[in-house]
């Protein structure tokens, strides 16, 4: 395990100066194939779907940031999730947090259901429900914390311990928290997944997915699946993610600082009915978040007075908060999940309140963000 500090690892781990030129930035290797001295005698690379030097640096970087042995990079977060779920067989069951990302729900409910994989929505704030819902067919718990978009917080250590007691796995989507705020492997998670498009990239200019694990058997599955299905990320996108991840720590601190000020505004505003943020003392997961996270992050959700109609008006009234899907970038974004990112959950146990507004608080000057929200709310 690399014992250097987080920001040091983000800048240097798996990113040593190039041996040939001394370049301090990992080169973008665009070659699709590599010369061999003899049959299967090569320098570690043979074909870029199987392995690429720039991708190798990215995979080493996410492993170092999550403090595990193995990292894997994919063309999107959903491609990474798909690679993980390909370990399942017909008849297997997944316990899914009842506030999971809409894309994860869609993948399980619309794609994996075709081969006989089932899912069960569980309130993971109550670990006893994991034991109650577990069946002989259950293979894993899929957990994201904080959740998207209701910002519920789950006790990773407790859920992982129960999954292991039942003979299963605990998979953690660490997209909202990032490895800077939260280290799921240290809390017992078997495998970690990221939409690297979000905070890891941080600039709304690259789509990618990452997975990380300390489990050699799971790593073997991911490596085989990655090569066999080919959902790999391009070398240039690897470069963009490496560049973004170098500043992850300092960006997350600013996201948190700005989000705290936004929450203060929302909680005191007469046009706001409910604010969802783990940093609030009254949040049901506040103590767990305080114990397992470095800080409470940059995602904030709220329900305005007037519900869905008010939400639709607010998200089209902001100037700095851009109405758009995605999150985790330097610019602030605003959306209504029920009609955008989580539309696939309509009519399911994971359905989102039509009046819920989700904010991805960026790193702009906080006074400008507060003025923008005051205008939209007023």
C-alpha positions in Angstrom: 0.0 0.0 0.0 1.3 3.5 -0.9 1.5 5.5 2.3 2.0 8.9 0.7 -0.6 11.5 1.2 -3.7 11.6 -1.1 -2.6 14.6 -3.1 0.9 13.3 -3.6 -0.5 10.0 -4.8 -2.9 11.8 -7.2 0.0 13.6 -8.8 2.7 11.0 -8.8 1.4 7.4 -8.3 1.7 5.4 -11.5 2.8 8.6 -13.3 6.6 8.6 -13.1 8.5 10.7 -15.7 8.8 9.0 -19.1 12.0 6.9 -19.2 12.9 7.8 -22.8 12.2 11.5 -22.8 11.9 12.6 -19.2 8.4 14.0 -19.8 6.7 14.6 -16.5 3.2 14.0 -18.0 2.2 10.5 -19.1 2.4 10.4 -22.9 -0.7 9.7 -24.9 0.1 6.3 -26.6 -2.1 6.1 -29.7 -0.7 2.9 -31.1 -3.1 0.1 -31.6 -0.5 -2.6 -31.8 3.0 -3.3 -30.6 6.1 -4.9 -32.2 7.0 -8.3 -30.8 10.5 -9.8 -30.8 9.0 -13.3 -31.2 5.7 -15.0 -30.9 4.2 -13.7 -27.6 7.6 -12.0 -26.8 6.8 -8.4 -26.2 7.4 -5.5 -23.8 4.1 -5.9 -21.9 1.8 -4.7 -24.6 0.4 -6.4 -27.7 -2.9 -4.8 -28.7 -4.5 -1.7 -27.2 -7.8 -3.3 -26.4 -5.9 -5.6 -24.1 -3.5 -3.1 -22.7 -2.3 0.5 -23.4 0.5 2.4 -21.6 -1.6 5.5 -21.0 -4.5 3.4 -19.7 -2.2 1.4 -17.5 -1.1 4.7 -15.8 -4.7 5.6 -15.2 -5.6 2.2 -13.8 -2.6 2.4 -11.5 -3.6 5.8 -10.4 -7.2 4.8 -9.3 -5.8 1.8 -7.5 -3.4 4.0 -5.6 -6.1 6.5 -4.7 -8.5 3.8 -3.5 -5.5 2.1 -1.8 -6.0 -1.3 -3.5 -4.0 -3.5 -5.8 -6.0 -3.5 -9.0 -7.6 -0.8 -11.2 -9.5 -1.0 -14.4 -10.6 1.7 -16.9 -13.7 1.6 -19.2 -15.4 3.7 -21.7 -18.0 5.0 -19.3 -19.3 4.4 -15.7 -22.0 2.2 -17.1 -19.5 0.1 -19.0 -17.6 -0.4 -15.7 -20.9 -1.4 -14.0 -21.7 -3.8 -16.8 -18.3 -5.5 -16.5 -18.8 -6.0 -12.8 -22.3 -7.4 -13.2 -21.1 -9.9 -15.9 -20.0 -12.1 -13.0 -23.7 -12.9 -12.4 -25.5 -15.9 -13.8 -29.2 -16.6 -14.7 -31.2 -16.9 -11.4 -28.8 -14.7 -9.4 -30.2 -11.9 -7.3 -28.8 -8.4 -6.4 -29.7 -6.3 -3.4 -29.9 -2.8 -4.6 -30.2 0.3 -2.5 -33.7 1.8 -2.8 -32.2 5.1 -3.8 -29.8 3.9 -6.5 -28.7 5.8 -9.6 -31.3 5.5 -12.4 -28.8 4.1 -14.9 -27.8 1.3 -12.5 -31.5 0.5 -12.0 -32.1 0.5 -15.8 -29.1 -1.8 -16.4 -30.4 -4.3 -13.9 -34.1 -4.0 -14.6 -34.0 -3.8 -18.4 -30.9 -5.6 -19.5 -29.9 -8.2 -16.9 -33.5 -9.1 -16.2 -33.4 -10.6 -19.8 -31.0 -13.3 -18.7 -32.9 -14.0 -15.4 -31.0 -11.8 -13.0 -33.3 -10.3 -10.4 -33.0 -7.3 -8.1 -34.5 -6.4 -4.7 -34.7 -2.8 -3.5 -33.6 -2.5 0.1 -33.3 0.3 2.6 -29.6 0.0 3.3 -29.8 2.5 6.2 -31.2 -0.5 8.1 -28.6 -3.3 7.9 -31.1 -5.8 9.3 -33.0 -5.4 6.0 -30.0 -6.9 4.2 -30.2 -10.1 6.2 -34.0 -10.1 5.8 -33.9 -9.7 2.0 -31.0 -12.1 1.5 -31.9 -15.4 -0.3 -29.8 -18.3 -1.5 -29.8 -16.7 -5.0 -28.4 -13.4 -3.7 -24.8 -12.8 -4.7 -24.1 -9.2 -3.8 -25.2 -5.9 -2.4 -24.9 -2.8 -4.7 -24.4 0.3 -2.5 -23.8 3.9 -3.3 -23.3 6.5 -0.6 -24.1 9.3 -0.6 -26.9 8.3 -2.9 -28.0 9.9 -6.1 -30.2 12.0 -5.8 -31.6 11.8 -2.3 -28.2 11.9 -0.6 -28.9 9.1 1.8 -25.9 7.7 3.6 -25.2 4.0 4.2 -22.7 2.5 6.7 -20.3 0.7 4.3 -18.6 -1.3 7.0 -21.9 -2.6 8.5 -23.4 -3.5 5.1 -20.1 -5.1 3.9 -19.9 -7.1 7.1 -23.4 -8.4 6.7 -22.9 -9.2 3.0 -19.8 -11.2 3.9 -21.6 -13.0 6.7 -24.1 -14.1 4.1 -21.3 -15.3 1.8 -21.7 -12.5 -0.7 -20.0 -9.4 -2.0 -20.3 -5.7 -1.3 -19.9 -3.4 -4.4 -19.7 0.4 -3.6 -20.4 3.1 -6.2 -18.0 5.8 -4.9 -18.8 8.4 -7.5 -20.3 11.1 -5.2 -17.8 10.8 -2.5 -14.7 10.0 -4.6 -11.6 8.3 -3.1 -10.6 11.7 -1.6 -13.6 11.8 0.8 -14.2 8.0 1.3 -12.2 4.8 1.2 -14.6 1.9 0.7 -12.0 -0.8 0.6 -10.7 0.1 4.0 -14.3 -0.2 5.3 -14.7 -3.7 3.8 -16.0 -3.2 0.3 -14.9 -5.9 -2.2 -15.1 -3.7 -5.3 -15.4 0.0 -6.0 -16.8 1.6 -9.1 -16.8 5.2 -10.4 -18.4 7.2 -13.1 -15.1 9.0 -13.8 -17.0 11.4 -15.9 -18.0 13.2 -12.7 -15.6 14.4 -10.0 -12.5 12.4 -11.1 -12.5 14.1 -14.6 -14.0 17.2 -13.1 -14.2 19.4 -16.2 -17.2 18.1 -18.2 -15.0 17.1 -21.1 -14.4 13.3 -20.8 -16.6 10.2 -20.3 -15.1 7.3 -18.5 -15.6 4.6 -15.8 -13.2 3.1 -13.3 -13.2 0.0 -11.1 -10.8 -0.9 -8.3 -10.4 -3.9 -6.0 -8.0 -5.7 -3.7 -9.6 -9.1 -4.6 -7.4 -11.0 -7.0 -10.3 -13.2 -8.2 -12.5 -10.2 -8.9 -9.5 -8.5 -10.7 -9.1 -11.6 -12.9 -12.8 -11.4 -13.8 -12.6 -7.7 -14.7 -9.4 -8.1 -16.7 -10.9 -10.9 -18.7 -14.2 -9.1 -19.2 -12.5 -5.8 -20.2 -10.5 -7.5 -22.9 -13.3 -9.8 -24.1 -16.0 -7.2 -24.4 -13.8 -4.3 -25.4 -15.6 -1.5 -23.6 -12.2 0.3 -23.0 -11.5 4.0 -22.8 -9.4 5.8 -25.4 -5.8 6.8 -24.6 -6.6 10.5 -24.9 -9.5 10.2 -22.5 -7.1 8.4 -20.1 -4.9 11.4 -20.3 -7.8 13.8 -19.6 -8.8 11.7 -16.5 -5.2 11.6 -15.2 -5.0 15.4 -15.6 -8.3 15.9 -13.8 -7.5 13.5 -11.0 -4.3 15.4 -10.1 -6.4 18.3 -8.7 -9.2 16.1 -7.2 -8.3 16.8 -3.6 -8.2 20.6 -3.9 -11.3 20.7 -6.0 -13.3 18.6 -3.5 -12.3 20.9 -0.7 -13.7 23.9 -2.7 -16.8 22.0 -3.7 -17.5 21.3 0.0 -16.8 24.8 1.1 -19.3 26.2 -1.6 -21.9 23.5 -0.9 -21.9 24.4 2.8 -22.7 28.0 2.0 -25.4 26.9 -0.4 -27.0 24.7 2.2 -27.0 27.6 4.7 -28.9 29.7 2.2 -31.4 26.9 1.3 -32.2 26.0 4.9 -33.0 29.6 5.8 -35.0 30.4 2.7 -38.8 30.6 2.8 -39.2 29.1 -0.7 -37.5 25.8 0.3 -39.4 23.1 2.0 -36.7 20.4 2.5 -32.9 20.3 2.2 -31.1 17.0 1.8 -27.4 17.2 2.7 -25.3 14.8 4.9 -23.6 17.8 6.5 -26.8 18.9 8.2 -27.0 17.7 11.8 -30.6 16.7 11.3 -29.8 14.4 8.4 -30.4 10.8 9.4 -27.0 9.7 8.0 -25.1 12.6 9.4 -23.1 10.7 12.0 -22.2 7.9 9.7 -21.1 10.4 7.0 -19.0 12.2 9.6 -17.3 9.0 10.6 -16.6 7.5 7.1 -16.1 10.6 5.0 -13.4 13.4 5.1 -16.1 16.0 4.5 -19.7 16.0 3.2 -19.1 16.7 -0.5 -20.5 19.1 -3.1 -23.9 17.5 -3.9 -27.1 19.1 -2.5 -30.7 18.3 -3.1 -33.8 20.2 -2.1 -37.5 20.3 -2.5 -39.0 23.8 -3.0 -42.3 25.0 -1.7 -44.7 24.3 -4.6 -43.2 20.9 -5.6 -42.8 20.0 -9.2 -44.1 23.3 -10.7 -41.7 25.3 -8.5 -38.8 23.0 -9.3 -39.4 23.5 -13.1 -39.4 27.2 -12.6 -36.3 27.3 -10.5 -34.1 25.2 -12.7 -34.9 27.4 -15.7 -34.3 30.6 -13.8 -30.6 30.2 -12.8 -27.8 31.8 -14.8 -24.7 30.3 -13.3 -26.2 26.9 -12.3 -26.6 25.4 -15.8 -29.6 23.1 -16.4 -27.9 19.9 -17.4 -27.4 16.3 -16.6 -24.2 15.0 -15.0 -22.4 16.4 -12.0 -19.0 16.8 -10.3 -17.4 19.4 -12.6 -15.9 22.8 -11.9 -19.1 24.5 -13.1 -22.3 24.4 -11.1 -25.2 22.3 -12.5 -28.9 22.0 -11.6 -31.5 19.5 -12.7 -34.8 17.8 -11.8 -33.8 14.1 -11.5 -37.3 12.7 -11.9 -37.6 14.1 -15.4 -33.9 13.8 -16.4 -31.3 11.4 -14.9 -33.7 9.2 -13.0 -36.6 9.0 -15.4 -36.1 5.2 -15.7 -37.2 4.8 -12.1 -40.7 6.1 -12.6 -43.2 3.6 -11.3 -40.6 1.6 -9.4 -39.7 1.4 -5.7 -36.8 3.8 -6.7 -39.1 6.5 -8.1 -37.8 10.1 -7.3 -40.0 12.9 -6.0 -41.0 15.1 -9.0 -40.3 18.2 -7.0 -36.7 17.3 -6.1 -34.0 19.6 -7.4 -30.4 18.4 -7.5 -27.4 20.7 -7.3 -23.9 19.9 -8.3 -22.1 22.9 -6.6 -19.1 24.0 -8.5 -16.0 25.9 -7.6 -17.1 29.4 -8.8 -17.0 32.3 -6.4 -19.5 31.4 -3.8 -21.1 34.9 -3.6 -22.0 34.6 -7.2 -23.6 31.2 -6.7 -25.6 32.4 -3.8 -26.9 35.5 -5.7 -27.9 33.2 -8.6 -29.9 30.9 -6.3 -31.5 33.8 -4.5 -32.7 35.2 -7.8 -34.1 31.8 -8.9 -35.8 31.1 -5.6 -37.2 34.6 -5.3 
